[in-house]
Amino acid sequence: MLWLAFGTYDLARHPRFGVLLEGLRAAGDEVVELNVPLQLDTAARVAMLRQPWRLPMLAGKLARCWARLVAGSRRRHRGPAPDAVIVGYLGHFDVRLARRLFPRTPIVLDHLVSAAGTARDRGLARSGGAKAALMRSIDRGALRSTDVVVVDTDEHAAALPADVASRAVVAPVGAGAEWFAAGEMPAPPLAPGEPLRAIFVGLFTPLHGARTLGEALAALAGDDRVEVTMVGTGQDHDACRRAAAANPRVSWIDWVDTADLPALVAAHHVSLGIFGTTEKARNVVPNKVFQGAAAGCAIVTSQTSPQRALLGDAAILVPPGDSAAVAGALRGLAADPHRLAALRLAAAKRAAERFAAPSVVEPIRARLVQTTTESRGRW
C-alpha cells in the first residue's frame, strides 16, 4: 500500500503523527511525505484566537506552505498514484487542500484534537460565542473533506457529529521507537536512601492540571524522598511554579531537545501524566503517558475513563484536580520500592503490547481497506 503523508505538520512538535508514519512503514507499506511545516505550534495558534488581528500572519504563512504543497503535488501526479493520503495532526485546513489536489483518493485525517475543544479547554471560547461557532465551523469543514477520521479515544469518537461517526476509527497516540529504545536502559531500581525521581513534560495547559501539580509539589516540600523535574513552559507555568516555590527539590527546565527527551524521561522512576478537570482532560490520554510507559517509568495520572481503559492496573490513577492524591501517590512509591518496580514493569509491558507504532496503525489500515472496498466505484 502506498501512502502520501500530506500537510504542514511538524513531527518535532507533534510526535503523534510520526508514530503513525512509523507504524505504516513497519507494517510493510510505503510512505512518501509531502510536507512543508507551518512552524507554528499549538500555543501560537491559540494566541491568534486571543488576538484575531494576528490571523493574517497565519494566512500568509499557510499560503506560502500551500504553494509549495501544490507544486509538490504536481510532481507527485507524475508518479504512482497513492492508495491513500493521510493528513497530519492540526490539519484542519490542510485536509481541504488535500481533497482538492487528490479528489479521487481516500483522505485520512489524524483528528487528534478539535479546534472547538482546544478553544474551550484553554478558556478562549464560550460554548455559545462567536469564537466557538468559528471553531466548530473549522472542524465541520475539515471533517467534510475526510473519508476516514482518526481519533485517539472512544470519548473523542463519541463526540464527533452523527454523520461522521461511521467514518471514525480509534487509534491510541502511542510512542515512537526512540522511546522504547530509551526504555531498554531505564533508571536502576530505587535503592535504599535514594530519592524517588519523577518527571513531568508538558505545555502547562489547563488539560495538564499544572496548578494541581504545583500544589502537590508544595505538599511534598518537606519530604526529601521525592525529587521532581518539570520540563516545559506554557499557559499555567508561572502559576505552577509559584505554587511549588517552597519545594527545593524541584528542577525547572524550559526546553529539552526532542532527540534528548526520551533518555531524560527514562532516567526517572515516575512519569507524571495529566491532572486537569476540563472536558478535554476527561477525554484524552496524553503523549507523556504513552512515552513514559515505553521509557520504563511508572505512571501516575488522573483517573478518567480513557486512561482507566487504556492503563488499567498498570498505573496509579488519582482523582482529577486532587493535589493531595498526587502527593500521596509519590510518597507511597518513594516508601515502597517493590510496588514501584512492579508498576514500572506493568507499564512497560502494556506499552510493548499496545503502544508501539505497528499496533497503533492496525485499525487505521483495516478501516482504509474497508473504506476503499465500499467506495471503489467512486475512486
C-alpha positions in Angstrom: 0.0 0.0 0.0 1.3 3.5 -0.9 0.5 6.3 1.5 1.1 10.0 0.8 1.7 11.9 4.1 0.5 15.4 3.4 0.4 18.8 5.1 2.1 21.4 7.2 2.6 19.1 10.2 5.7 19.3 12.3 6.9 15.9 13.7 9.2 17.5 16.2 6.4 19.4 17.9 3.7 16.8 17.4 5.2 13.3 17.6 1.8 11.5 17.3 1.8 11.7 13.5 5.4 10.4 13.4 4.1 7.3 15.3 1.5 6.7 12.6 4.1 7.0 9.8 6.5 4.8 11.6 3.7 2.2 12.1 2.7 2.2 8.5 6.3 1.7 7.4 6.7 -1.1 9.9 3.6 -2.8 8.5 5.3 -3.0 5.1 3.6 -0.1 3.5 5.4 2.6 1.5 5.1 6.1 2.9 6.0 9.2 0.8 6.0 12.6 2.6 4.8 15.8 1.0 5.3 18.1 4.0 6.0 21.8 4.4 6.0 22.5 8.2 4.0 25.6 9.1 6.3 26.2 12.1 3.5 27.4 14.4 3.0 25.3 17.5 -0.4 24.9 19.2 0.3 27.7 21.6 1.0 30.2 18.8 -2.2 29.2 17.0 -4.2 29.6 20.2 -2.6 33.0 20.8 -4.1 34.1 17.5 -7.6 33.3 18.8 -6.8 35.8 21.7 -5.5 38.4 19.2 -7.5 38.0 16.0 -5.6 40.8 14.3 -2.7 38.4 14.0 -4.7 36.0 11.9 -3.4 37.5 8.6 0.1 36.3 9.7 -1.3 32.7 9.9 -3.0 33.1 6.5 0.3 34.4 4.9 2.3 31.5 6.4 -0.2 29.0 5.3 -0.4 30.4 1.8 3.4 30.1 1.4 3.3 26.5 2.6 0.4 25.6 0.4 2.1 27.0 -2.7 4.9 24.5 -2.1 2.5 21.7 -1.4 0.6 22.4 -4.7 3.9 22.4 -6.6 4.9 19.1 -4.9 1.5 17.5 -5.7 2.0 18.2 -9.3 5.3 16.3 -9.2 3.6 13.5 -7.3 0.9 13.2 -10.1 3.6 12.3 -12.5 4.5 9.2 -10.4 2.5 6.3 -9.0 -0.9 7.3 -7.5 -1.1 6.9 -3.7 -3.6 4.4 -2.3 -4.4 7.0 0.4 -3.5 10.5 1.5 -3.0 10.8 5.3 -3.1 14.4 6.6 -1.1 15.3 9.7 -2.2 16.5 13.1 -3.5 20.1 13.2 -4.5 19.5 9.5 -7.9 21.3 9.7 -7.1 23.4 6.7 -4.6 21.1 5.0 -7.2 18.4 4.6 -9.3 20.7 2.4 -6.3 21.3 0.1 -5.7 17.6 0.0 -9.2 16.9 -1.1 -8.9 19.4 -4.0 -5.5 18.1 -5.1 -6.4 14.4 -4.8 -10.2 14.3 -5.4 -10.3 10.6 -6.3 -8.1 9.3 -3.5 -9.2 8.3 0.0 -8.3 11.0 2.5 -7.4 10.1 6.1 -7.2 12.9 8.7 -5.4 12.5 12.0 -8.0 14.5 14.0 -6.3 14.3 17.3 -7.8 17.5 18.6 -10.8 19.6 17.5 -10.5 23.3 17.1 -13.6 23.8 19.2 -12.4 21.5 22.0 -9.0 23.2 22.2 -10.6 26.7 22.4 -12.9 25.6 25.2 -10.1 23.9 27.2 -8.0 27.0 27.1 -10.8 29.3 28.1 -10.9 31.1 24.8 -14.4 30.5 23.6 -17.8 30.3 25.3 -20.0 27.5 24.0 -22.5 30.0 22.6 -20.0 32.6 21.5 -18.8 33.7 18.0 -15.3 32.2 18.5 -16.8 28.8 19.4 -19.0 29.0 16.3 -16.0 29.7 14.2 -14.1 26.8 15.7 -17.0 24.4 15.1 -17.2 25.6 11.5 -13.5 24.9 11.0 -14.0 21.4 12.5 -17.0 20.7 10.3 -15.2 21.8 7.1 -12.3 19.5 7.9 -14.5 16.5 8.6 -16.5 17.0 5.4 -13.3 16.7 3.4 -12.3 13.4 5.0 -13.1 9.8 4.2 -11.5 8.3 7.4 -11.3 10.3 10.6 -8.7 9.1 13.1 -9.2 9.9 16.8 -7.4 8.7 19.8 -10.1 7.7 22.3 -13.6 6.3 22.3 -14.7 9.5 24.0 -13.4 11.6 21.1 -15.1 9.3 18.7 -18.4 9.7 20.5 -18.1 13.5 20.4 -18.0 13.6 16.6 -21.1 14.7 14.7 -23.5 11.9 13.9 -22.8 12.0 10.2 -19.1 11.4 10.8 -19.3 8.5 13.3 -19.4 5.9 10.6 -16.1 7.2 9.2 -14.2 7.3 12.5 -11.6 4.9 13.7 -9.9 5.0 17.1 -6.1 4.6 17.3 -4.2 5.4 20.5 -1.5 8.1 20.4 1.3 5.5 21.0 5.0 6.1 21.3 7.8 6.1 18.8 10.7 3.6 18.6 13.1 6.1 20.2 11.0 5.8 23.5 11.2 2.1 23.5 14.9 2.3 22.8 15.3 4.6 25.8 13.3 2.1 27.9 15.9 -0.6 27.2 18.2 1.4 29.6 15.8 2.7 32.3 16.7 4.2 35.6 18.0 1.5 38.0 15.6 0.3 40.8 15.1 2.6 43.7 18.0 1.9 46.1 17.7 2.4 49.9 18.2 6.0 50.8 17.9 7.2 47.2 15.1 9.7 46.4 12.3 8.8 44.0 12.8 10.7 40.8 9.6 11.9 39.0 9.3 13.9 35.8 6.6 16.0 34.1 6.8 17.1 30.5 4.2 19.4 29.1 2.9 22.7 27.9 1.3 23.6 31.2 -2.2 24.0 29.8 -5.5 23.5 31.8 -5.6 20.0 30.3 -2.4 19.1 32.2 -3.7 20.4 35.6 -0.5 22.3 36.2 -1.9 24.2 39.1 -2.9 20.9 40.8 0.6 19.6 40.2 2.1 22.8 41.7 0.0 22.3 44.8 1.2 18.7 45.0 4.8 19.8 44.8 4.2 22.2 47.6 2.7 19.5 49.7 6.0 17.5 49.2 8.2 20.4 50.2 9.2 18.7 53.5 9.8 15.2 52.0 13.3 14.6 50.9 12.4 11.2 49.5 10.9 12.8 46.3 12.6 14.8 43.6 10.7 16.2 40.6 11.8 17.5 37.2 9.4 19.8 35.4 10.0 20.3 31.7 8.3 22.8 29.5 6.6 26.2 29.6 3.1 27.4 28.8 -0.1 29.0 29.9 -0.1 27.9 33.6 3.7 27.6 34.0 4.1 30.6 36.2 1.2 29.7 38.5 2.5 26.2 38.9 6.0 27.4 39.7 4.6 29.9 42.3 2.6 27.2 43.9 5.6 24.9 44.2 8.1 27.6 45.2 8.5 26.2 48.7 9.9 22.9 47.4 13.7 23.0 47.0 13.7 19.6 45.3 12.0 20.6 42.1 14.1 21.3 39.0 12.6 23.5 36.2 13.8 23.1 32.6 12.2 25.3 30.0 13.3 23.2 26.9 14.8 19.9 26.1 15.7 18.9 22.5 13.3 16.3 21.1 16.2 13.9 20.5 17.3 14.1 24.1 13.9 13.8 25.8 13.5 10.0 25.8 16.7 9.4 27.6 15.9 12.2 30.1 12.5 10.6 30.9 14.0 7.1 31.1 16.4 8.4 33.8 13.4 8.9 36.1 11.4 6.4 38.1 8.0 8.0 37.6 6.4 9.8 34.6 3.6 12.2 35.6 0.6 12.4 33.3 -2.3 14.9 33.4 -4.4 16.1 36.4 -6.8 18.7 34.8 -10.6 18.8 35.3 -11.6 20.2 32.0 -13.8 18.4 29.5 -10.8 17.8 27.3 -8.8 16.4 30.2 -11.5 13.8 30.8 -11.4 12.6 27.2 -7.7 12.2 26.4 -4.7 10.0 27.1 -1.7 12.3 26.6 1.6 11.7 24.8 3.5 11.7 28.1 1.7 8.6 29.4 2.5 6.5 26.3 6.1 7.8 26.2 6.7 7.4 29.9 5.5 3.8 29.9 7.6 3.0 26.8 10.6 4.6 28.6 10.2 2.2 31.6 8.7 4.6 34.1 5.8 4.0 36.5 2.8 6.2 35.5 0.9 8.5 37.8 -2.0 10.2 36.1 -5.7 11.1 36.5 -8.5 8.5 36.9 -10.5 9.2 33.8 -12.5 6.8 31.6 -10.0 6.7 28.7 -6.9 6.4 30.9 -8.5 3.7 33.1 -9.5 1.7 30.0 -6.0 2.0 28.5 -3.9 1.6 31.6 -6.0 -0.5 34.0 -3.8 -1.6 36.9 -0.6 -0.7 35.1 -0.6 2.8 36.6 -1.6 4.8 39.7 -4.8 6.7 38.8 -5.8 9.6 41.1 -8.9 11.8 41.0 -8.6 14.8 38.6 -7.7 18.0 40.4 -6.7 16.3 43.6 -3.2 17.6 44.6 -3.2 15.6 47.9 -3.7 12.4 45.9 -0.8 13.2 43.6 1.5 13.9 46.5 0.3 10.8 48.3 1.0 8.6 45.3 4.5 9.9 45.0 5.1 9.5 48.8 3.7 5.9 48.6 6.1 4.9 45.7 9.0 6.5 47.5 8.3 4.3 50.5 7.6 1.1 48.6 10.4 0.2 46.1 8.8 -3.2 45.4 5.5 -1.6 44.3 7.4 0.9 42.2 9.3 -1.8 40.4 6.1 -3.7 39.8 4.4 -0.7 38.3 7.3 0.1 36.1 7.3 -3.5 34.7 3.5 -3.4 34.2 3.7 -0.1 32.3 6.5 -1.3 30.1 4.6 -4.5 29.3 1.4 -2.6 28.5 3.5 -0.2 26.2 5.1 -3.1 24.4 1.7 -4.8 23.8 -0.4 -1.8 22.8 1.5 1.4 22.4 4.1 0.5 19.8 3.6 2.1 16.3 2.7 -1.1 14.4 -0.1 -1.8 16.9 -1.4 1.8 16.8 -1.9 1.7 13.0 -3.7 -1.6 12.7 -7.2 -0.2 13.0 -6.4 2.6 10.5 -5.1 0.2 7.9 -8.1 -2.1 8.4 -10.6 0.8 8.1 -8.9 2.1 4.9 -9.3 -1.4 3.3 -12.9 -1.4 4.3 -13.5 2.2 3.0 -11.7 1.5 -0.3 -13.8 -1.6 -0.9 -17.1 0.1 -0.1 -16.3 3.1 -2.3 -14.4 1.5 -5.2 -16.9 2.9 -7.6 -16.1 6.5 -6.6 -12.3 6.3 -7.0 
